[in-house]
Amino acid sequence: MPTRSKINVALIYGSTREGRLCDKVAGWASRQVAQHGDFALDAIDPAALSLPSRHEVREAPELARLRQRLAWADAFVIVTPEYNHGYPASLKFLIDSVYGPWQAKPVAFVAYGGASGGLRAVEQLRPVFAELHAVTIRDVVSFAQAWQRFDADGNLSGQARAHEAMAAMLAQLRWWAVALRTARLAVPYMQAA
């Protein structure tokens, strides 16, 4: 497999709150991923999906479509806020709604919040993705006091440091995505167990 082929990235919005800052942060992150050149991007916004309000015995059609979109991805970028020292319930519901598509794929985080910049939410998400057999990227892009960092149009102030952090994280994400995609093609993941 050529190592220079495009990596399919699903960028997932972590918040469904009305008036959320997630639109601006995810918009910035999406632009960074798109500018990278090595990635094909699918932005998944649970607020725009008609997901059921609870886990049901029969799979809803929207969950089947979500499963297909996640299965397409070679890697994931989760854009998550920190609410009360944790991550949003809507993100947990989306993650728990599917199982197989997460396996043997890398997950990176763009976090935002108050003083901690969303890092407590990320640290809670790491064991969740470990349980799903996904690999989390060590480096995180974090925005402390995020409401003061983005203007009304979604432009970020003090971009240089954030751009550097995002470039480093995307380089790691690409490495893991290529390595794991190569491994999955050689031996499907569940056969390795």
CYANA upper distance limits for C-alpha pairs under 8 A (distance plus 0.5 A):
  1 MET  CA    182 THR  CA      7.42
  3 THR  CA    178 VAL  CA      6.95
  4 ARG  CA     38 ASP  CA      7.90
  5 SER  CA     38 ASP  CA      7.72
  6 LYS  CA     38 ASP  CA      5.52
  6 LYS  CA     39 PHE  CA      5.66
  6 LYS  CA     40 ALA  CA      6.69
  7 ILE  CA     38 ASP  CA      6.68
  7 ILE  CA     39 PHE  CA      5.20
  7 ILE  CA     40 ALA  CA      6.50
  7 ILE  CA     73 ALA  CA      8.28
  7 ILE  CA     74 ASP  CA      6.50
  7 ILE  CA     75 ALA  CA      7.82
  7 ILE  CA    174 ARG  CA      7.61
  7 ILE  CA    177 ALA  CA      7.47
  7 ILE  CA    178 VAL  CA      7.94
  8 ASN  CA     39 PHE  CA      6.29
  8 ASN  CA     40 ALA  CA      5.29
  8 ASN  CA     41 LEU  CA      6.61
  8 ASN  CA     42 ASP  CA      8.21
  8 ASN  CA     72 TRP  CA      7.39
  8 ASN  CA     73 ALA  CA      5.28
  8 ASN  CA     74 ASP  CA      5.54
  8 ASN  CA     75 ALA  CA      6.93
  9 VAL  CA     39 PHE  CA      6.84
  9 VAL  CA     40 ALA  CA      6.47
  9 VAL  CA     41 LEU  CA      5.49
  9 VAL  CA     42 ASP  CA      6.76
  9 VAL  CA     73 ALA  CA      5.74
  9 VAL  CA     74 ASP  CA      6.51
  9 VAL  CA     75 ALA  CA      5.43
  9 VAL  CA     76 PHE  CA      5.90
  9 VAL  CA     77 VAL  CA      7.58
 10 ALA  CA     41 LEU  CA      6.48
 10 ALA  CA     42 ASP  CA      5.31
 10 ALA  CA     43 ALA  CA      6.28
 10 ALA  CA     44 ILE  CA      7.17
 10 ALA  CA     69 ARG  CA      8.16
 10 ALA  CA     70 LEU  CA      7.26
 10 ALA  CA     73 ALA  CA      6.15
 10 ALA  CA     74 ASP  CA      8.49
 10 ALA  CA     75 ALA  CA      6.99
 10 ALA  CA     76 PHE  CA      5.39
 10 ALA  CA     77 VAL  CA      6.82
 11 LEU  CA     26 ALA  CA      8.40
 11 LEU  CA     30 SER  CA      7.68
 11 LEU  CA     41 LEU  CA      7.57
 11 LEU  CA     42 ASP  CA      6.66
 11 LEU  CA     43 ALA  CA      5.21
 11 LEU  CA     44 ILE  CA      6.46
 11 LEU  CA     76 PHE  CA      6.28
 11 LEU  CA     77 VAL  CA      5.11
 11 LEU  CA     78 ILE  CA      6.40
 11 LEU  CA     79 VAL  CA      7.75
 12 ILE  CA     43 ALA  CA      6.50
 12 ILE  CA     44 ILE  CA      5.28
 12 ILE  CA     45 ASP  CA      6.56
 12 ILE  CA     46 PRO  CA      8.39
 12 ILE  CA     76 PHE  CA      7.87
 12 ILE  CA     77 VAL  CA      6.72
 12 ILE  CA     78 ILE  CA      5.44
 12 ILE  CA     79 VAL  CA      6.54
 13 TYR  CA     22 CYS  CA      7.17
 13 TYR  CA     23 ASP  CA      8.30
 13 TYR  CA     26 ALA  CA      6.98
 13 TYR  CA     43 ALA  CA      8.11
 13 TYR  CA     44 ILE  CA      6.75
 13 TYR  CA     45 ASP  CA      5.51
 13 TYR  CA     46 PRO  CA      7.26
 13 TYR  CA     78 ILE  CA      6.97
 13 TYR  CA     79 VAL  CA      5.75
 13 TYR  CA     80 THR  CA      7.24
 13 TYR  CA     91 LEU  CA      8.31
 14 GLY  CA     22 CYS  CA      7.71
 14 GLY  CA     45 ASP  CA      8.31
 14 GLY  CA     46 PRO  CA      8.31
 14 GLY  CA     78 ILE  CA      7.12
 14 GLY  CA     79 VAL  CA      5.90
 14 GLY  CA     80 THR  CA      4.97
 14 GLY  CA     81 PRO  CA      7.18
 14 GLY  CA     87 TYR  CA      8.29
 14 GLY  CA     88 PRO  CA      7.23
 14 GLY  CA     90 SER  CA      7.56
 14 GLY  CA     91 LEU  CA      5.55
 15 SER  CA     20 ARG  CA      7.51
 15 SER  CA     22 CYS  CA      6.72
 15 SER  CA     46 PRO  CA      8.24
 15 SER  CA     47 ALA  CA      8.21
 15 SER  CA     80 THR  CA      7.21
 15 SER  CA     81 PRO  CA      7.40
 15 SER  CA     88 PRO  CA      6.76
 15 SER  CA     90 SER  CA      7.04
 15 SER  CA     91 LEU  CA      7.18
 16 THR  CA     20 ARG  CA      7.61
 16 THR  CA     45 ASP  CA      8.48
 16 THR  CA     46 PRO  CA      7.08
 16 THR  CA     47 ALA  CA      5.50
 16 THR  CA     90 SER  CA      7.14
 21 LEU  CA     25 VAL  CA      7.00
 21 LEU  CA    147 TRP  CA      7.74
 22 CYS  CA     26 ALA  CA      6.13
 22 CYS  CA     79 VAL  CA      7.75
 22 CYS  CA     80 THR  CA      7.91
 22 CYS  CA     81 PRO  CA      7.69
 23 ASP  CA     27 GLY  CA      6.33
 24 LYS  CA     28 TRP  CA      6.70
 24 LYS  CA    150 PHE  CA      7.61
 24 LYS  CA    153 ASP  CA      8.23
 24 LYS  CA    154 GLY  CA      5.15
 24 LYS  CA    155 ASN  CA      8.27
 25 VAL  CA     29 ALA  CA      6.69
 25 VAL  CA     79 VAL  CA      7.85
 25 VAL  CA    112 TYR  CA      8.40
 25 VAL  CA    150 PHE  CA      8.36
 25 VAL  CA    154 GLY  CA      7.78
 26 ALA  CA     30 SER  CA      6.38
 26 ALA  CA     79 VAL  CA      6.55
 27 GLY  CA     31 ARG  CA      6.77
 27 GLY  CA    154 GLY  CA      7.79
 28 TRP  CA     32 GLN  CA      6.92
 28 TRP  CA    154 GLY  CA      7.59
 28 TRP  CA    155 ASN  CA      8.00
 28 TRP  CA    156 LEU  CA      8.23
 29 ALA  CA     33 VAL  CA      6.77
 29 ALA  CA     79 VAL  CA      8.47
 29 ALA  CA    110 VAL  CA      7.99
 30 SER  CA     34 ALA  CA      6.54
 30 SER  CA     41 LEU  CA      8.17
 30 SER  CA     43 ALA  CA      7.93
 31 ARG  CA     35 GLN  CA      6.55
 32 GLN  CA     36 HIS  CA      6.84
 32 GLN  CA    163 HIS  CA      8.35
 32 GLN  CA    166 MET  CA      7.91
 33 VAL  CA     37 GLY  CA      8.17
 33 VAL  CA     39 PHE  CA      7.14
 33 VAL  CA     41 LEU  CA      7.76
 33 VAL  CA    170 LEU  CA      8.08
 34 ALA  CA     39 PHE  CA      7.06
 34 ALA  CA     40 ALA  CA      7.66
 34 ALA  CA     41 LEU  CA      7.15
 38 ASP  CA    174 ARG  CA      8.47
 42 ASP  CA     69 ARG  CA      8.38
 45 ASP  CA     49 LEU  CA      7.30
 46 PRO  CA     50 SER  CA      8.30
 46 PRO  CA     51 LEU  CA      7.88
 46 PRO  CA     90 SER  CA      8.02
 46 PRO  CA     91 LEU  CA      8.47
 46 PRO  CA     94 LEU  CA      7.92
 49 LEU  CA     62 GLU  CA      7.58
 50 SER  CA     62 GLU  CA      6.67
 51 LEU  CA     60 ALA  CA      8.11
 51 LEU  CA     62 GLU  CA      6.41
 51 LEU  CA     63 LEU  CA      7.01
 52 PRO  CA     56 GLU  CA      8.46
 52 PRO  CA     60 ALA  CA      7.57
 55 HIS  CA     97 SER  CA      7.62
 56 GLU  CA     60 ALA  CA      8.32
 59 GLU  CA     63 LEU  CA      6.86
 59 GLU  CA     64 ALA  CA      7.32
 60 ALA  CA     64 ALA  CA      7.10
 61 PRO  CA     65 ARG  CA      6.91
 62 GLU  CA     66 LEU  CA      6.67
 63 LEU  CA     67 ARG  CA      6.55
 63 LEU  CA     97 SER  CA      7.71
 63 LEU  CA     98 VAL  CA      8.43
 64 ALA  CA     68 GLN  CA      6.87
 65 ARG  CA     69 ARG  CA      6.81
 66 LEU  CA     70 LEU  CA      6.69
 67 ARG  CA     71 ALA  CA      6.48
 67 ARG  CA     98 VAL  CA      6.73
 67 ARG  CA    101 PRO  CA      7.26
 68 GLN  CA     72 TRP  CA      6.69
 69 ARG  CA     73 ALA  CA      7.26
 70 LEU  CA    101 PRO  CA      6.07
 70 LEU  CA    102 TRP  CA      7.76
 71 ALA  CA    100 GLY  CA      8.33
 71 ALA  CA    101 PRO  CA      5.04
 71 ALA  CA    102 TRP  CA      8.06
 74 ASP  CA    105 LYS  CA      6.63
 74 ASP  CA    106 PRO  CA      8.07
 74 ASP  CA    177 ALA  CA      6.34
 74 ASP  CA    181 ARG  CA      7.14
 75 ALA  CA    105 LYS  CA      6.06
 75 ALA  CA    106 PRO  CA      5.57
 75 ALA  CA    107 VAL  CA      6.50
 75 ALA  CA    173 LEU  CA      7.71
 75 ALA  CA    177 ALA  CA      6.31
 76 PHE  CA    105 LYS  CA      8.20
 76 PHE  CA    106 PRO  CA      6.83
 76 PHE  CA    107 VAL  CA      5.19
 76 PHE  CA    108 ALA  CA      6.64
 77 VAL  CA    107 VAL  CA      6.29
 77 VAL  CA    108 ALA  CA      5.20
 77 VAL  CA    109 PHE  CA      6.01
 77 VAL  CA    110 VAL  CA      7.59
 78 ILE  CA    107 VAL  CA      7.66
 78 ILE  CA    108 ALA  CA      6.69
 78 ILE  CA    109 PHE  CA      5.35
 78 ILE  CA    110 VAL  CA      6.64
 79 VAL  CA    109 PHE  CA      6.45
 79 VAL  CA    110 VAL  CA      5.18
 79 VAL  CA    111 ALA  CA      6.24
 80 THR  CA     87 TYR  CA      7.21
 80 THR  CA     88 PRO  CA      8.29
 80 THR  CA    109 PHE  CA      7.82
 80 THR  CA    110 VAL  CA      6.87
 80 THR  CA    111 ALA  CA      5.42
 80 THR  CA    112 TYR  CA      6.99
 80 THR  CA    118 GLY  CA      7.64
 80 THR  CA    121 ALA  CA      7.83
 80 THR  CA    122 VAL  CA      8.19
 81 PRO  CA     87 TYR  CA      6.83
 81 PRO  CA     88 PRO  CA      7.86
 81 PRO  CA    111 ALA  CA      6.17
 81 PRO  CA    112 TYR  CA      5.37
 81 PRO  CA    113 GLY  CA      6.09
 81 PRO  CA    118 GLY  CA      6.11
 81 PRO  CA    121 ALA  CA      7.64
 82 GLU  CA     86 GLY  CA      5.80
 82 GLU  CA     87 TYR  CA      5.67
 82 GLU  CA     88 PRO  CA      7.83
 82 GLU  CA    111 ALA  CA      7.95
 82 GLU  CA    112 TYR  CA      6.97
 82 GLU  CA    113 GLY  CA      5.82
 82 GLU  CA    114 GLY  CA      8.38
 82 GLU  CA    117 GLY  CA      8.06
 82 GLU  CA    118 GLY  CA      5.10
 82 GLU  CA    119 LEU  CA      8.03
 82 GLU  CA    120 ARG  CA      7.43
 82 GLU  CA    121 ALA  CA      5.73
 83 TYR  CA     87 TYR  CA      6.28
 83 TYR  CA     88 PRO  CA      6.96
 83 TYR  CA    113 GLY  CA      8.18
 83 TYR  CA    121 ALA  CA      8.29
 85 HIS  CA    118 GLY  CA      8.49
 85 HIS  CA    120 ARG  CA      6.30
 85 HIS  CA    121 ALA  CA      6.83
 86 GLY  CA    120 ARG  CA      6.73
 86 GLY  CA    121 ALA  CA      4.96
 86 GLY  CA    124 GLN  CA      7.35
 87 TYR  CA     91 LEU  CA      7.70
 87 TYR  CA     92 LYS  CA      8.22
 87 TYR  CA    121 ALA  CA      5.26
 87 TYR  CA    122 VAL  CA      8.13
 87 TYR  CA    124 GLN  CA      8.03
 87 TYR  CA    125 LEU  CA      8.18
 88 PRO  CA     92 LYS  CA      7.18
 89 ALA  CA     93 PHE  CA      6.63
 90 SER  CA     94 LEU  CA      6.80
 91 LEU  CA     95 ILE  CA      6.68
 92 LYS  CA     96 ASP  CA      6.52
 93 PHE  CA     97 SER  CA      6.48
 94 LEU  CA     98 VAL  CA      7.91
 95 ILE  CA     99 TYR  CA      8.31
 98 VAL  CA    102 TRP  CA      8.36
 99 TYR  CA    103 GLN  CA      7.88
 99 TYR  CA    132 LEU  CA      7.09
100 GLY  CA    132 LEU  CA      8.37
102 TRP  CA    129 PHE  CA      8.35
102 TRP  CA    132 LEU  CA      6.79
102 TRP  CA    133 HIS  CA      7.51
102 TRP  CA    134 ALA  CA      6.32
103 GLN  CA    132 LEU  CA      6.49
103 GLN  CA    133 HIS  CA      5.33
103 GLN  CA    134 ALA  CA      5.55
103 GLN  CA    189 TYR  CA      7.93
104 ALA  CA    133 HIS  CA      6.31
104 ALA  CA    134 ALA  CA      5.56
104 ALA  CA    135 VAL  CA      7.26
104 ALA  CA    180 LEU  CA      6.76
104 ALA  CA    184 ARG  CA      7.93
104 ALA  CA    189 TYR  CA      7.13
105 LYS  CA    133 HIS  CA      8.40
105 LYS  CA    134 ALA  CA      5.66
105 LYS  CA    135 VAL  CA      6.54
105 LYS  CA    176 TRP  CA      8.17
105 LYS  CA    177 ALA  CA      6.94
105 LYS  CA    180 LEU  CA      6.72
105 LYS  CA    181 ARG  CA      8.06
106 PRO  CA    134 ALA  CA      6.34
106 PRO  CA    135 VAL  CA      5.09
106 PRO  CA    136 THR  CA      6.08
106 PRO  CA    137 ILE  CA      7.19
106 PRO  CA    173 LEU  CA      6.98
106 PRO  CA    176 TRP  CA      6.58
106 PRO  CA    177 ALA  CA      6.51
106 PRO  CA    180 LEU  CA      8.32
107 VAL  CA    129 PHE  CA      8.43
107 VAL  CA    134 ALA  CA      7.35
107 VAL  CA    135 VAL  CA      6.52
107 VAL  CA    136 THR  CA      5.18
107 VAL  CA    137 ILE  CA      6.49
107 VAL  CA    173 LEU  CA      7.91
108 ALA  CA    136 THR  CA      6.47
108 ALA  CA    137 ILE  CA      5.60
108 ALA  CA    138 ARG  CA      8.35
108 ALA  CA    139 ASP  CA      8.25
108 ALA  CA    140 VAL  CA      7.40
108 ALA  CA    169 MET  CA      7.76
108 ALA  CA    173 LEU  CA      7.20
109 PHE  CA    122 VAL  CA      7.48
109 PHE  CA    137 ILE  CA      8.11
109 PHE  CA    140 VAL  CA      5.89
109 PHE  CA    141 VAL  CA      7.02
110 VAL  CA    140 VAL  CA      6.50
110 VAL  CA    141 VAL  CA      5.20
110 VAL  CA    142 SER  CA      6.38
111 ALA  CA    117 GLY  CA      6.73
111 ALA  CA    118 GLY  CA      5.22
111 ALA  CA    119 LEU  CA      6.96
111 ALA  CA    121 ALA  CA      8.23
111 ALA  CA    122 VAL  CA      7.55
111 ALA  CA    140 VAL  CA      7.79
111 ALA  CA    141 VAL  CA      6.69
111 ALA  CA    142 SER  CA      5.26
111 ALA  CA    143 PHE  CA      6.75
112 TYR  CA    116 SER  CA      8.50
112 TYR  CA    117 GLY  CA      5.02
112 TYR  CA    118 GLY  CA      4.90
112 TYR  CA    119 LEU  CA      8.13
112 TYR  CA    142 SER  CA      6.10
112 TYR  CA    143 PHE  CA      5.03
112 TYR  CA    144 ALA  CA      6.50
112 TYR  CA    145 GLN  CA      8.07
112 TYR  CA    146 ALA  CA      6.36
113 GLY  CA    117 GLY  CA      4.88
113 GLY  CA    118 GLY  CA      5.21
113 GLY  CA    143 PHE  CA      6.99
113 GLY  CA    144 ALA  CA      6.02
113 GLY  CA    145 GLN  CA      6.36
113 GLY  CA    146 ALA  CA      6.23
113 GLY  CA    147 TRP  CA      8.44
114 GLY  CA    118 GLY  CA      7.67
114 GLY  CA    144 ALA  CA      5.72
114 GLY  CA    145 GLN  CA      4.94
114 GLY  CA    146 ALA  CA      7.16
115 ALA  CA    144 ALA  CA      5.78
115 ALA  CA    145 GLN  CA      6.46
116 SER  CA    120 ARG  CA      7.45
116 SER  CA    144 ALA  CA      6.34
117 GLY  CA    142 SER  CA      5.72
117 GLY  CA    143 PHE  CA      5.18
117 GLY  CA    144 ALA  CA      4.11
117 GLY  CA    145 GLN  CA      7.11
117 GLY  CA    146 ALA  CA      7.73
118 GLY  CA    122 VAL  CA      7.11
118 GLY  CA    142 SER  CA      7.03
118 GLY  CA    143 PHE  CA      7.69
118 GLY  CA    144 ALA  CA      7.71
119 LEU  CA    123 GLU  CA      6.73
119 LEU  CA    142 SER  CA      7.47
120 ARG  CA    124 GLN  CA      6.91
121 ALA  CA    125 LEU  CA      6.81
122 VAL  CA    126 ARG  CA      6.83
123 GLU  CA    127 PRO  CA      8.15
124 GLN  CA    128 VAL  CA      7.65
125 LEU  CA    129 PHE  CA      6.84
126 ARG  CA    130 ALA  CA      6.70
126 ARG  CA    136 THR  CA      6.92
127 PRO  CA    131 GLU  CA      6.68
128 VAL  CA    132 LEU  CA      7.12
129 PHE  CA    133 HIS  CA      6.87
129 PHE  CA    134 ALA  CA      5.74
129 PHE  CA    135 VAL  CA      7.55
129 PHE  CA    136 THR  CA      7.63
130 ALA  CA    134 ALA  CA      5.95
130 ALA  CA    135 VAL  CA      7.07
130 ALA  CA    136 THR  CA      8.14
137 ILE  CA    169 MET  CA      7.86
137 ILE  CA    172 GLN  CA      7.44
137 ILE  CA    173 LEU  CA      7.14
139 ASP  CA    165 ALA  CA      8.31
139 ASP  CA    168 ALA  CA      8.12
139 ASP  CA    169 MET  CA      6.14
140 VAL  CA    165 ALA  CA      7.91
140 VAL  CA    166 MET  CA      8.38
140 VAL  CA    169 MET  CA      7.14
141 VAL  CA    162 ALA  CA      7.32
141 VAL  CA    165 ALA  CA      6.28
141 VAL  CA    166 MET  CA      6.47
141 VAL  CA    169 MET  CA      7.94
142 SER  CA    162 ALA  CA      8.48
143 PHE  CA    149 ARG  CA      8.18
145 GLN  CA    149 ARG  CA      7.33
146 ALA  CA    150 PHE  CA      7.13
149 ARG  CA    156 LEU  CA      6.12
149 ARG  CA    157 SER  CA      5.89
149 ARG  CA    158 GLY  CA      8.24
150 PHE  CA    154 GLY  CA      5.84
150 PHE  CA    155 ASN  CA      5.85
150 PHE  CA    156 LEU  CA      5.10
150 PHE  CA    157 SER  CA      6.86
151 ASP  CA    155 ASN  CA      5.90
151 ASP  CA    156 LEU  CA      7.15
151 ASP  CA    157 SER  CA      8.29
158 GLY  CA    162 ALA  CA      8.09
159 GLN  CA    163 HIS  CA      6.44
160 ALA  CA    164 GLU  CA      6.78
161 ARG  CA    165 ALA  CA      6.72
162 ALA  CA    166 MET  CA      6.54
163 HIS  CA    167 ALA  CA      6.53
164 GLU  CA    168 ALA  CA      6.75
165 ALA  CA    169 MET  CA      6.68
166 MET  CA    170 LEU  CA      6.47
167 ALA  CA    171 ALA  CA      6.63
168 ALA  CA    172 GLN  CA      6.93
169 MET  CA    173 LEU  CA      6.59
170 LEU  CA    174 ARG  CA      6.48
171 ALA  CA    175 TRP  CA      6.81
172 GLN  CA    176 TRP  CA      6.79
173 LEU  CA    177 ALA  CA      6.44
174 ARG  CA    178 VAL  CA      6.59
175 TRP  CA    179 ALA  CA      6.68
176 TRP  CA    180 LEU  CA      6.38
177 ALA  CA    181 ARG  CA      6.32
178 VAL  CA    182 THR  CA      6.52
179 ALA  CA    183 ALA  CA      6.76
180 LEU  CA    184 ARG  CA      6.52
181 ARG  CA    185 LEU  CA      6.65
182 THR  CA    186 ALA  CA      6.77
183 ALA  CA    187 VAL  CA      6.54
183 ALA  CA    188 PRO  CA      8.09
183 ALA  CA    189 TYR  CA      8.43
184 ARG  CA    188 PRO  CA      5.20
184 ARG  CA    189 TYR  CA      6.15
187 VAL  CA    191 GLN  CA      7.16
187 VAL  CA    192 ALA  CA      7.25
188 PRO  CA    192 ALA  CA      7.40
189 TYR  CA    193 ALA  CA      7.60
